[in-house]
Amino acid sequence: MEQFISPKKIYHGAGSLTKLKDILKDLQAKRVYLLSDPIVKDLGVIQPILTILEELNIEFQLDTNVVPEPPIVVGNQVVSEIRKYNPCLVIGVGGGSALDLAKAAAVLVENEGCVEDYLNLSGTKKLSKKGLQKVLIPTTSGTGAEVTDIAVFSLEETKDVITHEYLLADYAIVDASLTYTLPPRVTAASGIDAFTHALEAYTSKNATPLTDILALEAMRKIIDSIRTAVENGQDRLAREQMSLASLLAGLSFFNAGVAGVHGLAYPLGGLYKIPHGESNAVLLPYVYDYIWPACLEKIMIVADLFSITSKGKSEKEIAQEVVHCLLDLVQDVGLPTTLSAYNIQRKDVKRLAENGFKQKRLLNRSPKEFTIEAIEQIYVKAYEGVITKDN
């Protein structure tokens, strides 16, 4: 028996933000805590949300205390602010960091303790209360945070998560119009993040027929649209396709799980504060250069998505061509493809490998086992920009 989990309600497509008014009416909301990325506020992206709240005479507090790759201290600050304000509802608007903070804080506000008490690797407490209802509204097409029950926090050298069904949104609203003002680099990083979600879910040991369908469609849409979305952010079709692809990828990886790319990306965010999407992007081809022999049948299907011809080629040659297509995809959208581009030193590889090896929750879903030696070698190749000729 297999299961599939998602938020209670998901609204997506052009104009879906207008459903927020109905949601607020249905919940009889009187006092709302609105958490947003500061840039989202500065660009006026949240103005339609503020207008809805004002039209309905709903009292609200706007908090823009969101930073990329949020550390625990920021999470605890948001929890403290919500406890003081005592709202009936939390609305999170922005990228993955804003959504993660919103859903974690909405739950922790009614549970004892702090963020660190509930972390996956080191926490000692278990969530016992569901917390406040929450509406999650992404303004990027990438993280899928609006449909997962995971909140990621940066530690000193790596990252850790709070994960529990209570963190799942009550309502998710995915409206591509909120992504039109994204700059090219954020569009690229969030788009490759979504592609990584889909590919890792597709090759996960926990994949199901349902998650496979979602992952394949997400990858197809991203391959077809990401270059256009990066080059011309006002291309509505490309933006809509990326928005839907991110949602599909989010639903897929939430149920099937991500694996090695994310596991090895966590130390890059923790140690070097490299944005999450870029951490995934720089490692994506090198991780799949290592694992493709363990998921060859599915890699052949991914080859079709990239329009790789199979005539006269061995499966090994096709798989290696897929790896090069992953590298090309990252390059084409203008993102770095080596760790050295981020001023990471060769001597840091061992430290990265030790931290990456700790991410068992993620690595255990990989179709191929990650030894500490294999992890170190992946980081070395990512540092040097070397794709293996023979596996």
Wavefront OBJ file of the C-alpha trace (Angstrom):
o trace
v 0.000 0.000 0.000
v 1.235 3.485 -0.865
v 0.020 6.870 0.327
v 0.094 10.392 -1.063
v -0.090 13.474 1.151
v -0.776 17.095 0.248
v -2.174 20.271 1.831
v -5.901 20.355 2.476
v -6.478 22.716 -0.451
v -4.241 23.939 -3.267
v -5.215 26.782 -5.563
v -3.044 27.358 -8.609
v -3.083 29.174 -11.900
v -3.477 32.749 -13.037
v -5.612 34.782 -10.646
v -5.645 32.160 -7.908
v -4.486 34.740 -5.348
v -8.046 36.079 -5.333
v -9.059 32.898 -3.470
v -7.359 34.318 -0.394
v -10.410 36.490 0.194
v -12.685 33.418 0.288
v -10.270 31.581 2.585
v -10.185 34.446 5.064
v -13.967 34.683 5.022
v -14.372 30.934 5.510
v -11.973 30.974 8.454
v -13.651 34.065 9.882
v -10.178 35.483 10.366
v -9.966 38.557 12.602
v -6.260 38.823 13.394
v -3.539 37.710 10.956
v 0.226 37.474 11.150
v 1.772 38.054 7.718
v 5.377 36.958 7.224
v 7.112 38.067 4.051
v 10.521 38.396 2.433
v 11.596 42.061 2.651
v 12.233 42.221 -1.104
v 8.691 40.973 -1.741
v 7.409 43.930 0.260
v 9.779 46.382 -1.433
v 8.709 45.240 -4.902
v 5.033 45.618 -4.012
v 4.329 41.937 -4.631
v 2.369 41.626 -1.392
v 0.214 44.676 -2.066
v -2.732 42.603 -3.386
v -2.636 40.627 -0.127
v -2.583 43.789 1.979
v -5.497 45.125 -0.057
v -7.547 41.985 0.631
v -6.839 42.186 4.361
v -7.821 45.857 4.443
v -10.991 45.294 2.402
v -12.103 42.642 4.892
v -11.194 44.868 7.874
v -8.828 42.211 9.196
v -6.242 43.331 11.719
v -2.760 42.190 10.733
v 0.911 42.493 11.599
v 3.437 42.460 8.774
v 6.812 40.934 9.619
v 9.674 40.999 7.097
v 12.234 39.440 9.445
v 13.206 36.851 6.843
v 16.745 36.093 5.725
v 17.910 33.498 3.181
v 18.871 30.161 4.708
v 17.443 31.267 8.097
v 19.437 30.416 11.214
v 17.758 29.120 14.343
v 17.881 32.530 16.045
v 15.664 34.033 13.331
v 13.197 31.175 13.663
v 12.961 31.728 17.395
v 12.462 35.473 16.880
v 9.500 34.826 14.585
v 7.998 32.358 17.068
v 8.351 34.956 19.826
v 6.691 37.677 17.735
v 3.743 35.455 16.849
v 3.263 34.475 20.473
v 3.160 38.160 21.420
v 0.741 39.112 18.664
v -1.571 36.142 19.265
v -3.139 35.857 15.776
v -5.664 33.301 14.609
v -3.883 32.686 11.302
v -0.380 32.878 9.796
v 0.173 33.784 6.142
v 3.616 33.151 4.677
v 4.549 34.916 1.428
v 7.857 34.647 -0.394
v 10.558 32.129 -1.187
v 11.298 28.925 0.634
v 12.848 30.611 3.660
v 9.755 32.737 4.305
v 7.427 29.771 3.889
v 9.564 27.524 6.106
v 9.665 30.145 8.845
v 5.915 30.711 8.605
v 4.890 27.080 8.870
v 7.400 26.197 11.591
v 6.519 29.237 13.686
v 2.775 28.690 13.240
v 3.174 25.246 14.809
v 5.809 26.018 17.452
v 3.793 28.930 18.812
v 1.468 26.449 20.544
v 4.165 23.943 21.542
v 6.704 24.282 24.327
v 10.289 25.171 23.609
v 12.259 26.563 20.700
v 13.243 25.652 17.151
v 16.339 23.716 18.264
v 14.210 21.435 20.450
v 12.517 19.944 17.396
v 15.370 19.590 14.882
v 15.712 16.250 13.136
v 19.371 15.574 13.995
v 19.616 16.951 17.517
v 16.160 17.845 18.851
v 14.746 16.112 21.921
v 11.088 17.190 21.843
v 8.104 15.978 19.807
v 5.360 18.272 18.538
v 2.086 17.619 20.354
v -0.164 20.456 19.135
v -1.065 21.376 15.573
v -0.654 25.098 16.094
v -2.239 27.890 14.079
v -3.785 27.522 10.647
v -1.547 28.684 7.835
v -1.785 29.888 4.262
v 1.407 29.604 2.195
v 1.898 31.683 -0.956
v 5.165 31.245 -2.907
v 6.666 34.080 -4.929
v 9.332 31.893 -6.554
v 9.006 28.807 -8.740
v 11.314 26.391 -7.083
v 11.217 25.399 -3.437
v 7.866 23.626 -3.258
v 7.792 24.662 0.403
v 4.099 25.514 0.145
v 3.206 21.809 -0.161
v 5.703 20.145 2.194
v 5.879 19.619 5.941
v 9.582 20.482 6.136
v 11.212 23.640 7.511
v 14.961 24.012 6.935
v 17.291 25.923 9.256
v 20.970 26.763 8.912
v 23.373 25.590 11.584
v 26.990 26.597 11.989
v 28.341 24.104 9.445
v 25.325 22.473 7.835
v 21.529 22.503 7.919
v 18.826 20.644 9.798
v 15.062 20.453 9.550
v 11.866 20.290 11.494
v 9.550 17.868 9.769
v 6.077 16.898 10.934
v 2.635 16.649 9.393
v 1.538 19.621 11.515
v 3.737 21.871 9.348
v 1.675 21.097 6.262
v -0.228 24.116 4.939
v -3.963 24.324 5.403
v -4.100 26.268 2.136
v -1.500 26.746 -0.578
v -1.927 29.387 -3.280
v 0.377 29.186 -6.316
v -0.129 32.165 -8.630
v 2.525 32.729 -11.298
v 1.802 36.466 -11.402
v 3.685 36.802 -8.121
v 6.878 35.594 -9.835
v 7.020 38.146 -12.669
v 9.450 40.446 -10.834
v 11.958 37.724 -9.918
v 15.451 38.630 -11.147
v 17.149 36.210 -13.578
v 19.535 34.626 -11.075
v 16.782 33.874 -8.565
v 14.618 32.531 -11.388
v 17.490 30.285 -12.453
v 18.355 29.043 -8.970
v 14.772 28.376 -7.929
v 14.052 26.689 -11.268
v 17.027 24.326 -10.973
v 15.938 23.676 -7.385
v 12.540 22.549 -8.685
v 14.187 20.388 -11.348
v 16.367 18.786 -8.666
v 13.294 18.074 -6.568
v 11.656 16.326 -9.499
v 14.696 14.316 -10.572
v 15.581 13.211 -7.054
v 11.976 12.253 -6.355
v 11.883 10.299 -9.617
v 15.000 8.299 -8.739
v 14.233 8.019 -5.008
v 13.897 4.584 -3.441
v 10.524 5.804 -2.138
v 9.131 6.786 -5.545
v 5.640 5.621 -6.493
v 3.743 5.632 -9.793
v 1.942 8.805 -8.701
v 5.111 10.677 -7.697
v 6.764 9.522 -10.940
v 4.018 11.054 -13.066
v 4.287 14.370 -11.238
v 8.097 14.371 -11.382
v 8.265 13.609 -15.095
v 5.798 16.349 -15.992
v 7.646 18.817 -13.772
v 10.962 18.026 -15.448
v 9.447 18.298 -18.907
v 7.980 21.721 -18.180
v 11.213 23.012 -16.668
v 13.371 21.800 -19.553
v 10.981 23.518 -21.970
v 10.561 26.783 -20.051
v 13.401 27.663 -17.688
v 15.709 29.253 -20.250
v 12.924 31.528 -21.477
v 11.854 32.417 -17.929
v 15.424 33.414 -17.082
v 15.950 35.410 -20.286
v 12.546 37.109 -20.252
v 10.834 37.229 -16.899
v 7.764 38.846 -18.423
v 7.040 35.833 -20.620
v 3.796 34.777 -18.973
v 3.624 31.316 -20.516
v 7.139 30.470 -19.321
v 6.370 31.824 -15.854
v 3.123 29.855 -15.652
v 4.828 26.655 -16.774
v 7.615 27.117 -14.206
v 5.094 27.874 -11.470
v 3.107 24.724 -12.185
v 6.285 22.671 -12.564
v 7.485 23.807 -9.150
v 4.162 22.785 -7.608
v 4.250 19.358 -9.280
v 7.856 18.816 -8.223
v 7.013 19.861 -4.667
v 4.168 17.373 -4.404
v 6.383 14.668 -5.869
v 9.401 15.153 -3.646
v 7.311 15.666 -0.522
v 5.992 12.147 -0.967
v 8.995 10.392 -2.541
v 11.759 12.410 -0.917
v 14.952 14.001 -2.162
v 18.348 12.417 -1.637
v 22.032 12.915 -2.414
v 22.003 16.294 -4.117
v 20.153 17.903 -1.238
v 22.128 16.007 1.378
v 25.446 17.229 0.009
v 24.060 20.717 -0.651
v 23.192 21.283 3.010
v 26.825 21.858 4.110
v 27.286 24.397 1.297
v 24.442 26.448 2.737
v 25.560 25.956 6.314
v 29.280 26.634 5.865
v 29.292 29.084 2.968
v 25.749 30.489 2.964
v 25.339 29.587 -0.703
v 21.624 29.941 -1.586
v 19.792 26.642 -1.494
v 18.915 26.527 -5.196
v 22.492 27.296 -6.200
v 23.840 24.688 -3.765
v 21.706 22.091 -5.503
v 22.584 23.344 -8.973
v 26.347 23.204 -8.513
v 26.178 19.597 -7.264
v 23.416 18.219 -9.489
v 25.498 16.858 -12.410
v 28.252 15.467 -10.177
v 25.892 13.551 -7.896
v 24.115 12.006 -10.880
v 27.468 11.222 -12.460
v 27.902 8.970 -9.423
v 24.428 7.446 -8.987
v 23.174 6.855 -12.544
v 24.280 3.190 -12.683
v 21.832 2.444 -9.833
v 18.808 3.998 -11.589
v 19.632 3.336 -15.223
v 16.107 2.489 -16.369
v 14.762 5.823 -15.158
v 17.744 7.748 -16.484
v 16.859 6.384 -19.931
v 13.434 8.009 -19.584
v 15.032 11.284 -18.470
v 17.140 11.057 -21.636
v 13.918 11.210 -23.652
v 12.943 14.432 -21.856
v 16.234 15.944 -23.015
v 15.571 14.655 -26.564
v 18.718 12.541 -26.495
v 18.796 10.123 -29.420
v 19.575 6.531 -28.541
v 20.459 5.173 -31.971
v 23.893 3.576 -32.003
v 24.545 4.373 -28.330
v 24.929 2.140 -25.310
v 22.886 2.790 -22.174
v 26.076 3.949 -20.482
v 26.723 6.503 -23.217
v 23.149 7.758 -23.007
v 23.346 8.068 -19.210
v 26.585 10.026 -19.440
v 24.946 12.287 -22.008
v 22.134 12.924 -19.503
v 24.761 13.990 -16.952
v 26.195 16.443 -19.487
v 22.686 17.747 -20.185
v 22.311 18.466 -16.466
v 25.581 20.379 -16.555
v 24.467 22.278 -19.664
v 21.127 23.158 -18.081
v 22.857 24.756 -15.098
v 25.306 26.588 -17.353
v 22.605 27.786 -19.739
v 20.741 29.606 -16.961
v 23.913 31.324 -15.800
v 24.698 29.485 -12.578
v 28.169 28.356 -11.465
v 29.072 24.718 -12.102
v 32.107 24.387 -9.806
v 32.631 24.794 -6.086
v 35.750 26.825 -6.790
v 33.511 29.490 -8.353
v 32.188 30.102 -4.830
v 35.728 30.515 -3.449
v 35.558 27.147 -1.728
v 39.034 25.733 -1.222
v 40.202 22.232 -2.082
v 41.239 21.756 1.550
v 37.601 22.230 2.622
v 36.400 19.099 0.823
v 37.019 16.753 3.749
v 35.032 18.987 6.095
v 32.192 19.200 3.579
v 32.163 15.418 3.196
v 32.013 14.837 6.932
v 28.999 17.133 7.238
v 27.293 15.746 4.139
v 27.673 12.185 5.416
v 25.591 13.092 8.475
v 22.488 13.720 6.331
v 21.248 10.138 6.600
v 17.592 11.156 6.372
v 18.262 12.260 2.793
v 21.059 9.942 1.708
v 19.111 6.823 2.672
v 16.622 7.501 -0.141
v 19.293 7.341 -2.822
v 19.264 4.376 -5.224
v 23.026 4.127 -4.655
v 24.712 4.118 -1.265
v 26.854 7.100 -0.326
v 30.051 6.191 1.483
v 32.173 8.926 3.017
v 34.791 8.224 0.333
v 32.239 8.576 -2.467
v 30.954 11.843 -1.009
v 34.452 13.262 -0.797
v 35.103 12.282 -4.407
v 31.875 13.992 -5.549
v 32.946 17.213 -3.850
v 36.391 16.929 -5.458
v 34.862 16.571 -8.921
v 32.473 19.447 -8.235
v 35.449 21.535 -7.153
v 37.428 20.688 -10.296
v 34.460 20.640 -12.674
v 35.197 17.098 -13.824
v 32.579 14.690 -15.158
v 33.638 11.035 -15.076
v 34.284 9.277 -18.359
v 33.806 5.767 -16.969
v 31.745 4.495 -14.043
l 1 2 3 4 5 6 7 8 9 10 11 12 13 14 15 16 17 18 19 20 21 22 23 24 25 26 27 28 29 30 31 32 33 34 35 36 37 38 39 40 41 42 43 44 45 46 47 48 49 50 51 52 53 54 55 56 57 58 59 60 61 62 63 64 65 66 67 68 69 70 71 72 73 74 75 76 77 78 79 80 81 82 83 84 85 86 87 88 89 90 91 92 93 94 95 96 97 98 99 100 101 102 103 104 105 106 107 108 109 110 111 112 113 114 115 116 117 118 119 120 121 122 123 124 125 126 127 128 129 130 131 132 133 134 135 136 137 138 139 140 141 142 143 144 145 146 147 148 149 150 151 152 153 154 155 156 157 158 159 160 161 162 163 164 165 166 167 168 169 170 171 172 173 174 175 176 177 178 179 180 181 182 183 184 185 186 187 188 189 190 191 192 193 194 195 196 197 198 199 200 201 202 203 204 205 206 207 208 209 210 211 212 213 214 215 216 217 218 219 220 221 222 223 224 225 226 227 228 229 230 231 232 233 234 235 236 237 238 239 240 241 242 243 244 245 246 247 248 249 250 251 252 253 254 255 256 257 258 259 260 261 262 263 264 265 266 267 268 269 270 271 272 273 274 275 276 277 278 279 280 281 282 283 284 285 286 287 288 289 290 291 292 293 294 295 296 297 298 299 300 301 302 303 304 305 306 307 308 309 310 311 312 313 314 315 316 317 318 319 320 321 322 323 324 325 326 327 328 329 330 331 332 333 334 335 336 337 338 339 340 341 342 343 344 345 346 347 348 349 350 351 352 353 354 355 356 357 358 359 360 361 362 363 364 365 366 367 368 369 370 371 372 373 374 375 376 377 378 379 380 381 382 383 384 385 386 387 388 389 390 391
